[in-house]
């Protein structure tokens, strides 16, 4: 199974949730609501697959990789796109700031 598209929405000003991603596999299957979260011990990021809350505050997984190798593939693709979006946002912010300075 090949990842054919990854989209990430970076969320600013959130205490824990850094972003939400969608991944398309083989141009046939889309998995939405993959959360991008920081690890508590060192601040690095990880992904949480989509889930649904059921009775008594229990959660069930809606979609998940069945082995660690494929989870790693998904995580690397999502976090790479997240980093790309952060860099583009920083570049756009710097560009708009310099354009504003030119207008002064």
Buried (B, 14 or more C-beta within 10 A) or exposed (E): EEBEEBBBEBEEEEEEEBBBBBBBBEEEEEBEBBBBBBEEEEEEBEBBBBBEEEEEEEEEEEBEBEEEEEBEBBBEBBBEBBEEBBEEEEEEEEEEEEEEEEEE
